Amino acid sequence: MQKTLETWFTDVIRNKWQGGIERHSYIFERSLVPGLNVCQLKEYKIQIGQYMNPAKSCQLLFSEEQVFLPRKNTFRIGFKSNFFEDVPLLDC
């Protein structure tokens, strides 16, 4: 069985003129089993910071970070939440 890690993120601009940003990162582990493709969320992270020089560079400096680690058996079957509305859909 082959396992890979994938990182997806979305950015929300908090202050357009000063380069303030809120980044939501999702780290998934994908298990490739013949005939089956399974994804599992390993880590969810919120980072708040700003671009060092928004006019010239893409370099970010984060001043705040929150990390959420899912525990086993914490989600019910049929779990529905607005949390997943902005997450890119994965073909799993």
WOQUIBEL-V15597 format. One record per helix or strand of 2 or more residues. SS is the DSSP state (A for helix, B for strand). FROM is the first residue (numbers start at 1). TO is the last residue. If there is no record, write none. Layout:
ss->{SS | SS}
from->{FROM | FROM}
to->{TO | TO}
//
This chain:
ss->{B | B | B | B | A}
from->{2 | 20 | 36 | 60 | 82}
to->{15 | 33 | 51 | 68 | 84}
//
